[in-house]
Amino acid sequence: MCTRADRHPSLRECIASSIYRYGLTNAAIDLDKAPGNLSVELSADPSRKFSVDSLEAYIQKSGD
């Protein structure tokens, strides 16, 4: 995950950065989601959110 708070203006952007660095497709497979759906969850789209459960699963699978 992020090591400095000033790199990203929000936690969501920090998580998205980490997932894109890990590989969106890899993360989507780990989370059993379509890459397009995961991308929307990580975006600023207010209709879909990246859940805490997804964050916990991502951290466990990626070791990040």
C-alpha positions, -999 to +999 in steps of 0.1 A: +000+000+000+010+036+001+038+047+023+032+084+023-001+102+027+009+131+004+012+108-027-026+104-030-054+127-020-077+099-008-076+064+005-095+052-026-068+066-049-041+050-028-059+016-031-064+021-068-028+029-073-017-002-055-041-024-074-031-010-108+006-015-098-002-052-088-022-056-121-058-049-125-065-083-141-045-101-114-065-083-087-098-089-104-090-127-107-081-127-070-113-109-060-135-129-084-146-098-103-145-087-139-116-063-145-141-037-159-162-039-128-132-036-105-120-006-125-154+011-120-153+003-083-120+020-080-131+051-100-149+081-086-182+067-099-206+072-069-228+043-080-202+016-073-178+013-043-148-008-035-159-025-003-139-031+029-144-068+023-128-064-011-099-044+004-093-071+030-093-099+004-069-078-018-045-073+010-046-110+019-041-122-017-015-097-027+004-094+005+004-057+000 
